[in-house]
Amino acid sequence: MTSKQAEAVARIADAPDFAAINGAALARLPDVLARLLPGGRVVGAEYECASLRGGEGSSLRVNLRTGRWADFAVAGAKGGDPVSLAAAVTGKPPAEAAHGLARMLGLGSAAHG
């Protein structure tokens, strides 16, 4: 195996299992959101807060059943799952955000694909 092939195999082995992480986050979404977006509140089937930094307000909303989210005060700020929200909140690439979310959820090695 060449060094390039070995690097590719290592990247694949370290890739997060997005489906598993999103599923675990959805199961505990109100708690996850309270940590990612402090100061928000549950209103019906949504979590509302001021922005991707959290805070009191309702510009950013997250559907508690699906994890879809949008910040209506920022054009194009939306996503379809908890990992994309964690990436937007932290400013990290999706894979790094997924690993961080997995650690928050206590998933450990189960978070790898």
Helices and strands as residue ranges (DSSP letters): H 3-14, H 18-27, H 29-36, E 41-43, E 46-49, E 60-63, E 69-71, E 78-79, H 82-90, H 94-105, G 108-111
